[in-house]
Amino acid sequence: RYGFLYKTSFRNTGGKAIKQIDWDYLFFDAATNQLVGRIELGTDEKVEPGKKKDFSFFLPTPPAQTISVHALNSKERAGLVEQVVLVRVVYADGTVWQRP
């Protein structure tokens, strides 16, 4: 089965437990710095204060329309710059941080 593995880690540096995290996995063309792809991801896993948690998702969706799962090779990946952007955090006490 072909697909793509999207991975990131989050460390809770605050004093409250996190119960939900939403983030965007962005892909930019390395030559032009133009946004070429966005995958919206999220999790309902708890992250205690001071703890770090790794997340990974296996999806059939390519990171950008210019990437084919059948033609993917190291040269294509080298042409992309990846960035994870935190979008929203829901804390165990019900409060929410939202990216402005």
RAPEPE-V21576 format. One record per backbone hydrogen bond with DSSP energy under -1.0 kcal/mol. CO is the residue of the C=O (numbers start at 1). NH is the residue of the N-H. Records with the same first field share a line. If there is no record, write none. Layout:
BEGIN
CO=NH, NH
END
This chain:
BEGIN
4=59
6=57
8=55
10=53
11=13
12=50
17=92
18=47
20=90
21=43
22=87, 88
23=41
24=85
25=39
26=83
27=36, 37
28=81
29=33
34=29
37=27
39=25
41=23
43=21
47=18
48=51
51=12
53=10
55=8
57=6
59=4
64=67
73=77
74=78
77=80
79=30
81=28
83=26
85=24
87=99
88=22
89=97
90=19, 20
91=94
95=91
97=89
END
